[in-house]
Amino acid sequence: MTPEMKGFLLLTVIKLIVVFTVIMTGVALLTLMERKVSAWMQNRMGPNRVGIAGLLQPAADGLKNILKEETYPAEANRVLFLLAPALSFIPALLLAAVIPLAAPLPVDFAFTLGPLGAFAYHGLMPVQVADLPIGFLFVLAISSMGVYGIALAGWSSNSKYSLLGGLRASAQLISYEVAMGLSLIPVLLLSGNVSFSVIIAEQQRGPWYVLPLFLSFFVFLVSGFAETNRLPFDLPEAESELIAGYHTEYSAMKFSMFFIAEYANVVTVCMMVATLFFGGWDIPFIHWDESGGVLPTIVTGLIFFLKVFFWIFFVMWIRWTLPRFRYDQLMSLGWKVLLPMALAYVMVIGLATYLIGDVAHIASPVTRGLILFALNLVLGCGVFLVLDRGNVVSGSERRRVPGRRAAPLRVGG
Amino acid sequence: MLQPYVPILLLIVFVVANAAMFIALSHLLSSTRRTAVKIAPYESGMPVLGDARERVSLKFYLVAMLFIIFDIEVVFMVPWAVAFQQLAGLRGLLLIEMFVFILILAVGYVYVWKRGALEWD
């Protein structure tokens, strides 16, 4: 092995352990943040007994779950019952590996380490575990693997609640995956590449994709909520109907693994939103962050963290804002609203990029982005009026008419 | 050429090892006292009625079939979207091709909708 290869492997192992640790710690802190944010929104204290301001609560929970008694329900399929939590844990933690966390870091070292031989690395090191040329496809592929864990957990538990939860979750995940995949096609249309580093580089040249592709962003965000089983789409574990859904029969560390997987998925979706639509680690309007150096890497890393943090907070915010959907509403939103919308949007953006690039001959990504943004404003208003069907825009007007009963509230499709 | 994929392989090994460690650790450290009531499937405290391995609604299979059709469509669109940006001279043709493809799918989609495959009642 050449010293360069060994240096690459050494850096990979370091990045791998760092990213894994960051995600695990982040997930632990997220469980605390979720409870603190919930408490704050409901005007109560939240966990505040363990450690300073409850900061050690995740550690206490983790310790409890490791030491807790494991139960295997009677007539459960032992092998699948054990395998299911691992099957949802593994893909959830693989996902974040391909997302760039900060600007590339210049690394330059060469040293010899006893019997292991020489290590060397010269050049820019991408701040992500693997800079895959197919990064985006990797995320789509691996995120669908999570369905196996959930479906198997539901079936192998031999409990009716688990079975129903597992079935609901699988149907929901695969339904929204179609809309999610379709909503990202316009991103590829504009960037022309599936690698995350190229998508970020394209957003540095033009406006962030949230402006020219606002409807894509909207569809992606909604399907992201459904993919991670968050309220308002948390039907797989709707506690008032299904106890805890597919993990009703799970206890101890196996339950924790489902929990970690769920939060890791939330983090990944928020990272995807930040990367695909908000420029990743990009700082807008300046080019200092692309200069390559230790300081730009640190600052862009912080910027990326802030973006992801905002979206995670947004997810928790929505949880206490919107009530849960009914299952038929959920399915019809996915199949009858988001899917045709995303499909039509692909055609619109395809046609628009063709007209802008090949008929009007506008090559500047900024002008192209601004024209598409104007198009999105018009389309967005239209979509809002269709989806709203008079609930918000003229709903209060209708209620004010004397002698008439208020129109029944229609939600969803 | 395959060098970018080596880290993914390492990560898979690492994550699988961690998953196995979690399950093993919790298995070794916990005490187990199985009683008939404890291992009964949870049904809100009521005596267990029947078995959970029942037949499930056909709806779920239908959703899975529809998913396969439409997800393959997405898979076809990914290379198209990438090529659209890179093959600048062929854009008009590519656009017409995709419109025809989406139109054919739209016919199927309307058929599925009208036959009631998307209804849950």
Interface residues (C-beta under 8 A of the other chain):
Chain A: F8 L9 T12 V13 K15 L16 I17 F20 N65 I66 L67 K68 E69 E70 T71 Y72 P73 A74 E75 L82 P85 A86 F89 I90 L93 L94 A97 V98 V129 A130 D131 L132 P133 L137 F138 S157 N158 S159 K160 Y161 S162 L163 L167 S170 A171 I174 S175 E177 V178 G181 L182 I185 P186 L188 L189 L190 S191 G192 N193 V194 I243 T248 E249 A252 M253 K254 S256 M257 Y327 D328 M331 S332 W335 K336 L339 P340 L343 V346 M347 G350 L351 T353 Y354 G357 D358
Chain B: Q3 P4 Y5 V6 P7 I8 L10 L11 I12 F14 V15 V16 N18 A19 A20 F22 I23 L25 S26 H27 L29 S30 S31 T32 R33 R34 K38 I39 A40 P41 Y42 E43 S44 D51 A52 R53 E54 V56 S57 K59 F60 V63 A64 L66 F67 F70 D71 E73 V74 V75 M77 V78 A81 V82 F84 Q85 Q86 A88 R91 G92 L95 M98 F99 I102 L105 A106 Y109 W113 L118 E119 W120 D121
